């Protein structure tokens, strides 16, 4: 009995569950049918296409404007037509005047977007131009420094060559007369010294011989004088020899002096070579320093150019973006008047749309394709959501128009 009771209980529970589930499904179907009628689905689909198309056309227009494409005007015309189509989309509900007003606000948004793009582009181009100008000035400075260094190098070389030449002149032509005789002085001194020595010897021998002869003839007293005469002859011979040696040494010393002059010339030559090398070293240092200064100038100029471009862009964009966002606020106010959304909520949504659009502009200017695509996808999704919000307001305000 207990088992039978359990089986009946389970069967009863299944029947009740199936009945309730079927009832809930039917209820959801009825609710879905009531909330999403055919007319509402059609409105949502058409509005979604128009606002999504606006996001896509807007991106195409930004690309064409930044790249100076010939298709820019055609894309702009498509955007303006899209504004007219969006204006017409509310005409069945709010009338012709509201349609015209919405179209004007959306067309004004296109014009203001164009001004924002141009302001941003001009600021970016000015930054590039200033950077290029700074680089050119730095390159000119580097070239000037290199030329000056080469002039200094050449000047140093010339001075060194002059010093070398002067040293050679000094060595070779200290005195025209002595220069001509200098190579032969040593040899001549040697020959003269030998001749004088030989002459002295011969004279000494003659004196000695004469002394001997006289010694044999003289008497004993004379014989006593003979050694003295011989000694005198020897002294005379030695004197002549010393005289000859002195003269030879004097001539040799003069020859050495000339040789030292030549050595000094070699020193001058070495000194001149050192000056040449020093001049080259100075030139290399100047070129290196000039390059460093040029690089610093480039860096400083780039920083100044970027800072100035940033200020220019911020200033020019400030007014354009201010009017851009003001128009979005006006559009939000217009859309909020007959519908069931607050102006603040719609304003936030439209501001978000402009923020994403500005993100696309910046990403394109900096050639960041990943960010550009990311901003575009987010803006497209945001515009689809915005279209649903608008349709929600229309359906809520005019429920009788969406029964079928």
VEXVEXFI-632757 format. One record per residue: x, z, y of N, C-alpha, C in turn. Coordinates in steps of 0.02 Angstrom, whole numbers, plus 50000, padded with zeros to 5 digits. Example, Ala and Ser with C-alpha at 12.3 -4.5 7.8 and 13.67 -1.06 7.14 Angstrom:
2
506605039049716506155039049775506605039049835506425035449888506845035749947506455039450002
//
This chain:
404
500415000049939500005000050000500435000050064500965003850058501405004350117501724997650133501924994150080502244987650089501744982650118501114982950093500604978350118500474979650192500454986050212500344987850282500894985050327501504985650303502074983150342502044975650351501844972150297501794964850300501264962850350500664966250348500134964650394500334966150467500714971350477500944973150545501414967750573501854965350530502324960150552501954953650568501464951950527501084945850539500704946350604500404952150616500034953150678500484952750739501084955650735501564955450790501784948250807501884944350753502094937350764501544933350797500924934650777500364930950807500304932550881500354939150896500294941250966500874938451008501494938450981502084936051017502034928651032501804924850979501734917650987501204916051039500654919951038500124918851086500354920251157500704925851165500954927651232501474922651257501914920351213502434915651233502124909051256501614906851218501274900651235500924901251302500634907251313500284908451376500774908451436501364911651425501864911951478502134905051494502224900951442502474894151453501974890051492501334891051474500814887351510500784889551583500894896151593500864898851660501444896151702502034895851673502624893251709502524885851726502214882351680502094875251692501614874351750501094878651751500614878251806500934879951873501384885251872501724887251933502194881751957502574878951908503034873551926502654867551954502074866151923501684860551946501424861852017501244868252029500984869952095501524869852147502134872252131502694872752178503004865852190503094861952137503424855552142502944849952124502544848152172502094842552162502474836052169502134830752151502444824152155502644822452226502204823852273502354822352344502944826452369502954832852346503524836952367504174834452336504144832452273504754829952238505014823752273504544819552294504744813352328505074814952396504774819752432505054821752496505764824752487505824829052436506474832152424506994826852406506804822052366507274816752345507484812452404507004810452445507164806152502507584809852554507404816252567507784820152615508494821452589508554822852525509204824052495509654817952503509394812052491509784805852497510004804752569509544806052617509714804952688510264809752712510214816152696510714821052719511374820252681511344818652617511954817352578512304811052604511894805952621512164799852648512494801152716512194805652754512484807352819513184810452810513264814852761513914817952748514434812652727514214807852685514674802652662514864797852718514354795752757514494791252813514934794552866514814801052876515224804752924515944804852903516074805852839516774805852815517084798952824516704793652806516954786852814517114785352888516694787952932516804786853003517444790453027517554796453004518154800253022518774796452999518754793952938519324790152910519464783952952518934780252968519024773953006519274775353077519034780653109519254782353177519994784453178520184788653131520874791153129521364785553113521154780953070521584775353050521494769153092521094769553146520974763853190520724757753151520274758953105520014753553063519524749253102519504742853084519034738253114518314739753093518244743653038517584745253012517274751253049517634754053097517404760053132516724759053164516644753553201516014752353236515434751353187515574747953132515044746753081514824753353050515324757753036515164764253006514774768553056514964768053119514604771753172513884769453177513774762953172513094760253175512674762753116512984763353058512634765952999512434773253009512894777053041512754784153055512164784753104512154780453154511604780553203510944778553171510974773753125510364771753089510124777453045510604781053014510424786752973510064792153015510294792953077509974797753122509244795653134509134789153143508444786553152508024787653090508324786653031507954787652969507764795052959508224799552978508064806652972507514808553022507524805553081506994806753130506324804453102506324798653071505694795953043505444800052983505914803752950505704807552891505234813252909505244815652970504794821152989504194818653029504164812253041503624809353081502924810553051502864809852984502194811052955501944818152964502384822752979502184829752983502164832353056502624829853097502674832553166502554827353221502434821253201502254816253250502854812353279502694807353320503184802753347503664806153395503404810553438503824813753488504374817953455504184821753404504674825853368505184821453333504944815753307505394811053272505914808353321505684806553381506144803853432506644809253453506404815353462506834820753485507384822353433507184822653369507674823953316508184818253312507954812053318508414806353316508924806753372508704808553432509164809053489509684814553478509464820253452509934825653439510464823753387510234820153335510704818053282511174812653307510914808153350511354802953378511864806053426511644811053464512104814553508512654818053468512454820553410512954823753365513494818653345513284812453331513764807153313514244805853370513974805353431514394804053490514894809753502514644815853495515084821653506515614822153451515424820253390515914820153335516464815253350516284809553379516774804553399517264807353450517004811153499517434814053550517904819253520517654823153474518064828253441518624824853402518464819453366518974815853326519514813053372519304809953427519784806853473520224812153506519934817753525520324823153556520844825853508520624826753446521084829253395521634824253380521444817853377521924812553363522434811753419522194811853481522644811253538523154817053540522914823053526523364828753525523884828053471523674825553413524134824553357524644819153373524414813553403524854808053420525364810253473525134814253521525594816653573526144820853543525954825053494526454829153460526964824753425526734819553391527194814953357527644811353406527354809253463527754805753514528274810253544528094816453559528574821253587529134822753538528954823353475529454824653423529934818853418529664812753419530084806853414530534806153476530254807753534530644807453596531214812453594531064818453570531594823553564532144821253517531934818253461532424815853413532864810353443532554805953483532934800553515533434803353566533204808253606533664811353654534244814753619534094818053564534624821453527535124816453498534854810853473535304805653447535744802853503535454801953563535844799453619536404804453638536214810853638536714815953654537284815953603537094815153540537604814953486538064808953496537764803253513538164797253523538624798053583538364800953636538794802053695539364806753679539214811953642539744816753623540274813253580540034808953535540504805453491540954800753532540644797353581541034792853624541554796753664541334802553692541804806553731542364809153687542194811053625542704813553580543204808053563542934801953554543384796353539543844794853598543554795453660543964794353720544514799553724544324805853711544834811153712545354810053658545124807853600545584806453545546074800953565545804795653596546224790053616546704792253672546434796553717546854799053772547424803253743547264807453694547784811453662548294807253627548054802153593548514797553559548974794053609548674791953665549074788453715549614792953745549404799353761549894804053788550444805453738550254805953675550754807153623551234801253617550934795253621551364789353616551834788953676551574790853735551994790853795552564795753788552394801753762552914806753752553444804353702553204801253650553674798653600554124793353630553804788953669554194783553699554694786453749554474791353788554934794453836555514797953801555354801253745555894804553708556394799453682556134793953658556594788753633557024785953690556674784853747557044782253805557584787253826557394793653825557874798853844558464798953796558324798053733558864798153684559304791953688558984786353698559364780053697559664778253764559344780453819559584778553885559644784653931560014789753913560114795253960560544793154018561014788754006561474786254057561684779354033561544774154071561674767454047562394766454024562874769054063563584768054045563744771853981563564778153980563724782153921563344779853860562724777253871562344774853814562704769353777562984764753816563324759153785563954761353747564274766653773564904768953743564794774053688564204777353690564094783053646564234781653573564004776153543564134775053472564884774553455565304772353503566024771353488566464777253508566194782253542566604787653568566974791453513566614793153462566934797053408567504793153375567364786953360567884782853327568474781753373568324780453437568864779353485569284785653494568944791453495569304797753502569774798853443569534797353385569964798153325570574793653329570464787353346571024782553351571524784853403571254787053461571694789153515572094795353495571774799853461572114805953439572674804353390572534799753343573054797753295573644794353328573474790053375574014786553411574454791453449574124796253483574504801253520574924805553474574674807253419575044811353370575644807653344575524801353328576074797253302576614796353355576384795253415576864794353470577274800753480576924806353475577274812753483577784813853428577594812153369578064812853313578684808553322578564802353339579134797753348579594800353403579284802653456579704805153511580084811453490579764815653451580094821653426580684819953381580604814953339581154812953295581734809853335581534806053384582064803153426582474808653460582114813653485582454819153518582904823053469582654823953411583044827653360583674823753341583564817353334584144813153315584654813053371584434812453431584904812453488585264819153491584904824353476585214831053478585764831553425585634828753368586154828953315586774824953335586644819153362587214815053381587624818553435587284821453483587634824953536588014830953508587744833953458588054839953429588734838253396588764832453366589394830453333589944828953382589764826453441590264824453490590514830453531590074835053543590264840553587590794845153556591064848853601591554853753577591184859753550591574864953537591264870853507590714873653551590834873753617590304876253661589694871753658589884865253655589324860453650588954861353585589374862753533589024863853469588534869653471588734874553512588284880253519587634878353553587674873453596587064871353633586604866853591586904863753537586514858853498585864861753470585904867653439585264870453413584744871353467584974873453528584494874453582584144867953601584544862453602584244855953619583734853853567583924855053504583454853353450582794857153457582884863653475582294867853483581864865353540582184863353595581814860653652581444854353634581784850153592581454843853571580834845453530580934850353487580354852153445579774854753488579944859053536579434861753579579064856253617579474851453640579174845853676578724841753631578954840753569578554836953521577904840453505577974847153496577364851053481576874850953540577164851153601576734850953659576354844353663576714839053650576374832453651575834832053597575994834953540575504834853485574874838753503574974844753532574404848853552573974845353605574334842053651573994838253703573554832753672573844829353622573474824053588572864826853551572984832753518572414835753482571864837853531572054840753588571554842853637571134837153662571484831653675571114825753698570644823153644570894823153582570474820853526569864825353518569974831953522569414836653516568914835753572569164834553632568714833553689568274827353679568594822053655568204815953642567694817053586567914820853535567454822253480566854826353503566974831253547566444835553574565944831453613566194826753652565744822353691565304818253644565614815953590565224812153541564684816453509564854822853497564364827453469563784828653517563964829153582563434830053632562934824353631563194818353624562754812553620562324812953557562634815353503562254816053441561694821153448561844826653486561324831653497560744828753538560904824353585560374821053624559904817253577560214813953528559804810253480559374815053438559664820853421559274825853384558684828253426558804829353491558264831453535557704826253538557914820053535557414814553534556984815053472557304816653415556914817453353556414823153360556634828653392556184834253403555594832253446555744828353499555204825853542554714821553504555004817553457554574813353416554104817553374554384822953345553984827453304553444830853346553654832953406553184836153452552624831353471552804825053482552304820053499551824818953441552074818853380551644818153321551164824053316551434829953331551004835853331550444835353382550594832653440550094831753492549554826853470549764821653436549284816653410548794820053362549074824053316548654827453267548194832453301548464835953351548064840853387547484837453424547634831653454547114827953490546564825753442546764823553383546264821553333545844827453311546174833153301545814839253281545314841353333545514841053397545054842653452544464837953452544614831553441544074826453440543584827953384543844829653324543404831153268542984837353282543284842353313542914848453330542354846853381542524842453429542024840653480541434836953448541584832553402541044828853367540614833653327540944838253291540574843153251540124847453295540414849853351540034854053397539454850053427539594843853444539064839653473538494838753424538654837853361538134837053310537724843453304538074849153304537714855453300537244856453359537514854853419537094855453480536494850653475536624844653451536094839653445535544842053397535764844953341535274847453292534864853253322535204857553359534854863053392534344860353442534564855153480534114852153529533514848953496533634845753439533084842653402532584848053381532854853553353532424858953330532034861953388532384863253443532044866153501531514861353528531704854953532531234849953558530624849353513530744849553447530184849153401529714855053410530014861053417529604867053426529204866553492529544864353545529204863653609528654858353606528824852853571528334847453566527714849753527527834853353472527274855653433526864860753472527214865153508526854870253548526444866953603526764862053636526414858553690525824854553662525934851153605525404847253575524824851753554525004857653529524484862353509524064864453569524414865953625524054867953686523614862253711523894856153711523514850253734522894849253690523014849553624522464848453578521924853753585522154860053590521674865553596521254864853660521604862853714521244862253778520754856453776520964850753750520524844953749519964845853698520124849353644519604850453593519104855753614519344860353654518914865953673518254863653702518294859053750517684856653782517264852453734517604847953697517244843553650516884847653596517244852553568516944856453514516394861053541516484863353602515974867653632515304863853637515334857653662514734853653668514454851753600514914850753553514734848953483514314854553453514554860653458514204866353430513564868053470513574867053535512974868153576512414863553554512594857253539512084852453517511794854553449512254857253406512014859753341511524865553351511664869753400511204875253414510534872753439510554867653480509924864653505509534861553447509894858353401509564855353343509244860753299509604866353291509334871853251508704874753284508734875353350508154877953386507554873353379507664866853382507124862053375506824862353305507244862653254507004862853185506644869353168506814874653203506524881253187505854882353220505684878553271505074879853309504444879053266504344873353231503714872653193503764875153121504344877053101504444878753030504504886153019504604888052958504614895052940505324897552926505824895052965506504897652963506704899953033507144904853034507364907253099507884902653129507924902753194508434898753229509144900953209509234907553202509894910253184510124907553116509664907353068509844905053001510024897653002509624893653035509754886453039510394885053079510494889053132511114888353172511724889653129511714894953090512274896553045512414890852997511864887852971511954882352924512264876152957512024874653018512304868753053513014870053077513154876253097513844877953115514314877253055514064879352997514464878652936514604871252922514104867052934514204859752926514754857252973514754859553036515264857353083515954860153065515974866153040516604869153018516924864952962516514862952915516764858752859516974851852883516594849152931516774842552959517444842952995517534848253034518174849253069518744850053018518604853352963519114854052910519324847252884518844842652877519004835852855519454832352906519284833052970519674829853023520394832153021520484838753019521164841553018521554839352957521214839452900521554837552837521774830252839521354825952869521534818852874522114817852922522124821652977522664820953026523334823152996523314828252954523934830652922524064827252855523624822352838523694818452776523694822952714523264827952715523184832252657522554829952619522644825452572522084822352537521694827352495522034832252466521694837152424521204841252466521434843652524520994847552568520434843252595520594837152613520094832452640519524831552590519694830252528519184829152477518794835552464519134841352465518794847652453518274849152508518474848052571518014849152626517414844352622517544838152602517004833252597516494835252544516744837252485516294839152431515874845252451516194850052485515834855952507515304854252559515484849652604515004847752657514414843952627514554839652579514014835952547513524840652512513794845652476513364850552442512984854652494513304856152549512984860152602512404856252633512494849752644511964845652673511374844952625511504844752560510964844452511510554850952514510924856652519510584863052524510184863452589510474860752643510124860852707509474856852704509504851252669508894847052663508354850852624508554854652573508064858652536507754863952580508164866952623507904872052669507374868952716507514863052740507044859652785506404857952748506464855452687505864853752647505464859952632505814865552617505454871852604505014873652664505284872752724504894874252784504304869752793504394863252779503854858452786503294859952736503494861052673503004862452621502614868852636502974873852660502644880252676502174879552735502344875252784501924874352842501334869852830501424864852784500904860052770500754859752695500524865152667500414865352593499894860252570499404858852613498874854152593499134847152582499714845452612499994838852603500384837952538500474843452501500874843152440500504845752379499844844752379499454846752321499534841852263499654835552278499704830452226500414827852220
//
